[in-house]
Amino acid sequence: MVVVGGGGGGNAWAKEMTLRRRMTSIFNKTREHFPSLKDYNDYLEEVEDMTFNLIEGFDVEAIEAKISRYQQENAEQIYLSRAKRAEDLAAALKASRTNPVKAGSSDTAAGSSQGISGGAGVQGQYAPAAVPGGLNQPRPTGNAPQPIGGSLDPLQGYDEETMRLRAERGARAGGWTAELGKRRALEEAFNSIFI
């Protein structure tokens, strides 16, 4: 397989992903295959260098020869790693089928049968779906969000004290305090002395 780099075509991402899948299926050793972490990291770096060079089109023939030589020398290990991965995926699939997501008491019948939590549901309320594995996400409690500036807003009015409180609360919401401004002014004043 020869991959030509550059060009900037629309399928560059697809070509790279195909090549990376191919390299991962061939060079599939794990940490347990190496005596030290340094050896494993060197192996990963070598694989990534070969992958990058193939994607960019550098020295493709030599890398393809190296890949085929590696495949011949490590055919049994590659086959065993692929078989182990298939077994792991099959076990995970079987576990997901035998342990369906548990539905809470407030779930609707249709949602429960599909592993989706429907919630008691007031329109506009946040009702997240269940997380795979049986854990439900937390649901917010309390009233629905209220619009800002309604009739219950204590900062209604345009007198001086209300305007000051609004400005102070807005600044605090943005992470600013009056102390921060004073400290910055002092720092700038003292820093300008030593210039």
N, C-alpha and C positions, 0 to 999 in steps of 0.2 A: 504494500500500500504506500503510495507516494502522495504526500500532502504538500501542496504548493502554498507558501506563505505570501503575505502581502496582499495586494489587490483590493482589499477592503470590501469584498463582496458581501452580499446580504446573508450568505450562508456561512460566514466565517465562524460564528458562534456554534452553529450546528456541527461544523467540521471539527472544531476544537473539542466539543463534548463527545463526539464519536471517538476521536482519537484518545481522549482521556479515559473513556470507558474501556477501550481496547487495552490500553496500557495497564489499567487497574486490574483487568481480568487476567493479564499475563503476569505482571509483577505484583502478586498478591500475598507476599510474605507479611507476617505480623511481628509484633515485638518479641513474641515467644520464640521465633526462629533465630534470634541473635543472642550472643553471649552478653553484649553490653548495649546500652542505650546509644552510645556513640556509633557503633557499627550499624545499628538500625537507622539512625539519622543519616549516616553516610549513604546507605542504601536508598532511602527516600530522596535524598538530594540527587543522587545519580539518576533515579527514575524521572524526577522532575526536570533535570537537565536534558535528558533524552526527549521527553515530552515537548519541552519548549523548542528544542531544535527541530523536531518534526513539524510542529505547528508553524514555525517560521521558515521552514524549508532549508535549514542548514545541514549539510552532510547527511542527507536522507538515506543514501545507499548504505553507508557504513552503519548507521543506527539500525536500519532494517535488518542488516546482516547480524548485528549484535542481538537484536530481539529474537530472530529465528534461532540463533545459537543458544540463547538462554532458554527458549521454549523447548528445544531438544534436550538440553542438559537437565532441565527441571520439570519435565513433563509430568512425572508422578506427583510431585509436590503441587503443581498447578492444579492437577485433577483433584487431588485430595482437598485443597483449599476451596475449590469450586463446590465440591460435594458437601463440605462442612457448611459453607454459606447457604446452600440450598436447604440443608437440614435445619439450620437456624431459622431461615425464612418460613419453612413449613411449620416448625414448632410455634413460631410467633403467630402465624395465621390460625393454626389450630387453637391456640390459647385465646385469640381474639374472638373466635367463634364460640368457644365453650364458656367464656366469661363475658356475656354481653354487658353493656353499660347498665348499671342499676338505676332505675328511675325513682325519683322522689315522690312523695305523696301528693304533691301539687301538680304533677305532670299530667298531661292529657293522655288519653288512651292511644291516639295515633303517635304522639311523640314518644311514649313509653315503648311502643313496639319497635320504633326505629332507633332508639337510644338517644333521642333528642328531648331535652326538657322544654316543655312548652310554657310552664309557669301558670300561675293563676291569672296573670296578665291583665293589667290595666293598659289601655292603649297609650303608647308613648313611653312605657316603662322598659327598662333594660332587662332582657331575659336571655342570658347567654345559653348556648348549647352545652351539653354535658361533655366533659373531657374524656377521651378514651381511657379505659382502665378503671372506670367506676367512680372517679372523683368528680363531684359537681363543683362548678365555679361558684363563688359567693355571689349572692344577689343583693342589690342595694335595697335598703328598707326606707320607709318614711314616705313623705309626700313627693309628688312629681316635681320636677324643676319649675321654679316660679320665674316669671320675667322680671328683669331688673327695672327698678323705678316704678313699681306698682304702688297702689294706695297704701300699702303697709311699710313702705320704705321710710325709716326714721330720718333720713337725710333729705327730706323734701323741703324745699324752701331755698331762698337766696340770700339769707342774712350772712353776715361775716363769719360767725362761728360755724355755721353749717358748711359754708364753702371751705373753710380751713380744715374741718374734719374730713370732708370729701377728698381734698387734696392729700391730706396725710394718709388716709386709708388707701387711696390709689397708689401713692408712692410706696407704702409698705407692701402692697400687693405686687408691685414691680421689683421688690427687693431693695429699695432705697430707704434710708433713714436720715434724719437731720444730722445725726452724729457722723454719718458717713461723709456728708458734705463738708462738715467742719474739719474732720480729720484730713480729707484730701486737700483742703485749702491750706492747712498748716504744713502738710508735707511739701506741697508745691512752693510755699513761701520759704521753707528751710532749704529745700533743694536749690532754689535760685540763688541763695546766699553764696554757695560754694562754687558757682560757675565762674 
